Amino acid sequence: MTKKRKIIDIFIIVLFILIGVGLFGYTGYVAYKSITDTPTKTKELISLDLYGYKLSDKDTELFSNTFKDLEIVLNEDTIDYSKYAELLSKLFVIDVFTLNNKLASTDIGGLDYLHKDLKENFKENMGATLYKNVENNLDGTRTQKLPEVSSISVTSIEETKYTYENEEYDGYNVSLSWEYVEDLGYEKSIKLTLIKDNGKLYVVKGL
């Protein structure tokens, strides 16, 4: 093989390598853009940092209005804990049972309102039951019918004492009922138990 031929062969090999690297990079860029530019990407609108509660642009109007009501209650000099319990319970239910704004079966609602010790078990249980059949919507093209809570009311609320992890807490039992934009056969009522720990309320029982 002549020296000139060797140079041509090496040039061709290098050219193919560069083309391959370029295609790989472009493919990765397209995949990245398809996720980061998707219409389902969420944006945080309000964050109550002291409590860890967040409102995003993917949340429904009902959730948003309830969240803003809670923000007002929590910004008062003296917090009305009965009202706090009522609004927190509503947010929990709306977030858990509204599935049409969730991005996938792993996008579990209600976690911000649970006691930290319950979150992992709750995610596992919901992922295996209520959220099991939620299709991926990262590209914003999902056509699956999923529930959206359209209205919600507290049917009863009462103060209680609740023992959690061998310690007794002040708390609330809250019963709620709700309706959907379209009735797809999902649950419509529940009774939650909340406890008060260091000034913050947590859902500890109900689902």
Stockholm file with secondary structure:
# STOCKHOLM 1.0

chainA/1-207         MTKKRKIIDIFIIVLFILIGVGLFGYTGYVAYKSITDTPTKTKELISLDLYGYKLSDKDTELFSNTFKDLEIVLNEDTIDYSKYAELLSKLFVIDVFTLNNKLASTDIGGLDYLHKDLKENFKENMGATLYKNVENNLDGTRTQKLPEVSSISVTSIEETKYTYENEEYDGYNVSLSWEYVEDLGYEKSIKLTLIKDNGKLYVVKGL
#=GR chainA/1-207 SS CCHHHHHHHHHHHHHHHHHHHHHHHHHHHHHHHHHHTCTTCCCEEEEETTTTEEEETTSCHHHHHHHHHHHHHHTSSSCCHHHHHHHHHHHHHHHHHCCTTCSSTTCCSSGGGBCGGGHHHHHHHHHHTTTTTCCCCTTSCCCCCCCCEEEEEEEEEEEEEEEETTEEEEEEEEEEEEEESSCCSCCCEEEEEEEEETTEEEEEECC
#=GC SS_cons         CCHHHHHHHHHHHHHHHHHHHHHHHHHHHHHHHHHHTCTTCCCEEEEETTTTEEEETTSCHHHHHHHHHHHHHHTSSSCCHHHHHHHHHHHHHHHHHCCTTCSSTTCCSSGGGBCGGGHHHHHHHHHHTTTTTCCCCTTSCCCCCCCCEEEEEEEEEEEEEEEETTEEEEEEEEEEEEEESSCCSCCCEEEEEEEEETTEEEEEECC
//
